[in-house]
Structures are given as C-alpha cells and as structure tokens.
Amino acid sequence: MTTKYAKLVDTTRCNGCRACMVACKNWNDLPVDPEEFKGSYQSHDKCGANTWNMLTFTEHVAEGNRFEWLFRHTACFHCTDAACVKVCPADAMHFTEFGTVNTNYDKCIGCGYCVQNCPFGIVELETHTDENGTEYELAQKCVMCVDRLREGDQPACVEICHMDALIYGEKADMEALAEERLAEIKERFPNANIYNPVGVEGTQTFYLLAEPPSVYGLPENPRVPLSATVWKDYAQPLGKAMLGVTTMAVIGGYISNKLFNKDDHGADEGEESNE
C-alpha cells in the first residue's frame, strides 16, 4: 500500500509573519510580484503564477463579541481527486509519488482548462517567450517542493515555519495530529473544524480552521465538475481502447475545449463547484 503524505495547516497557530511566502519565493526562484496597497495587511488577493503561496488576513468578530485576526496560509490543495488532472488534455498535470499534483512543463500546452476548473482558483497561466520571440503560456502553482521531498527534506514553507502552523508528514499522522489539536482549541474556538473536503476525496494540504470555511473564503463543498469525471474516468479510456491513443488525443482536444472552457457554455457548472 502506497504511503500518503500531507501538509497540515493549523490556522490557530499562524501569526501572519509571511515567512512561508518568502521561503517559497527563495527556493522556487520566483520573481517579485508586487500589488497595489488596498487598505489591508494582506499582500496579495490570491495565489498567482509567481506567488505560489500567500496569507489571507481576515478580521472576524467571534462569539462573545471577541475580535480575532484569522490568518490562513493558502497554496495548492493537491486534491486527491484533482480537477486539473482530469481536464488536462496533454497529461501535463499529474500525480507524483507523494500524492501531490505537479505540472510537466514539457507537456503543458497552455490551454488553461486547469485554471478554469480548479475549485479553489489556485492555478494560473504565466506567459513565457522562446528564443524566437514567440510567446507561450504554462500552468503555474505550488509543487509542494517535490524536489526537496525527493531528497528527504521538508517543503520550504514547512521548514521555515517557527510556529509549527505548517507540518508535513504521513497523512495518517497529520490527521491524528489535527484531531488532537482540534480537541485542544475547542474551548477557545467552539466553531473549530478540520477542512479536508470529501468532494475532492480529501486534499494533501488540509486545514485546522478556527471558524467555518466560508469565514476564510473557502468553498464549503468543493468538487470536481461532473463533465470532467465522465470524460477522464469513462469516455477517454474507452475511446483510447477503441480508436487508439493518437486519434483519441485529437478528438480529446476538441471535446476538452467544449466541456471545460468556462468562457463557453461550461461556466455554470464550473461556478457550481465553488459552492
């Protein structure tokens, strides 16, 4: 049986220092991604092609009229049932031996279906220019520092966290730790909960939250669009068996465009996955 690994994000221990953001930038050699000041301590609206993790800052009035700063480290969730993997017509989005989701840049065609179908709005395209001056796009997101994992090291964000708000290890151990910490904080945070969405069969980055997911701007029940499940799990394998891989790849590109392009008729289904 393959060992599953995960990153536990304990929002009740985070102090908003942003060391995880700096460590991610340094290790992955990501460029500066400045944004205009919008009246908040929060530096970015969301993760982007050059900002693979960031902190959300939420001002919240809890029970008893108690003010709380709610900080949340956010990055790719690395879903067990990953929509980005299902809709990718080039098999560029794939699972690693650690259960994380990565992009094979040699295969990525920049179609953007992963961007449009991610239930958490994490993936983004970045524009590159080749030696001939031709522009092309590649999907970018957190890779859970898979290069570090293969060397036996922790993800950069986890290693730098001085509050033990980020912990990485075998998923069974992380789930047990989350339950232990949940019991410890229930008196202070009666609405505390573990966010490991069943709609995507759990995630390799999961959370201990002080308040309901919606307070942190998270979807309550994220899930993979039905069209993606039918296509990847049933229609595509059957088509390859009947028509051959090459023919099915051509047909697949056309069908993927119709099914997964939210700019076309697929928008309603995609929006539903964020509820």
Secondary structure, 3 states (H helix, E strand, C coil): CCCCEEEEEECCCCCCCCHHHHHHHHHHCCCCCCCCCCCCCCCCCCCECCECCEEEEEEEEECCCEEEEEEEEECCCCECCCHHHHHCCCCCEEECCCCCEEECCCCCCCCCHHHHHCCCCCCEEEEEECCCCCEEEEEECCCCCHHHHHCCCCCHHHHHCCCCCEEEEEHHHHHHHHHHHHHHHCCCCCCCEEECCHHHCCECEEEEECCCHHHHCCCCCCCCCHHHHHHHHHHHHHHHHHHCHHHHHHHHHHHHHHHHCCCCCCHHHHHHCCC
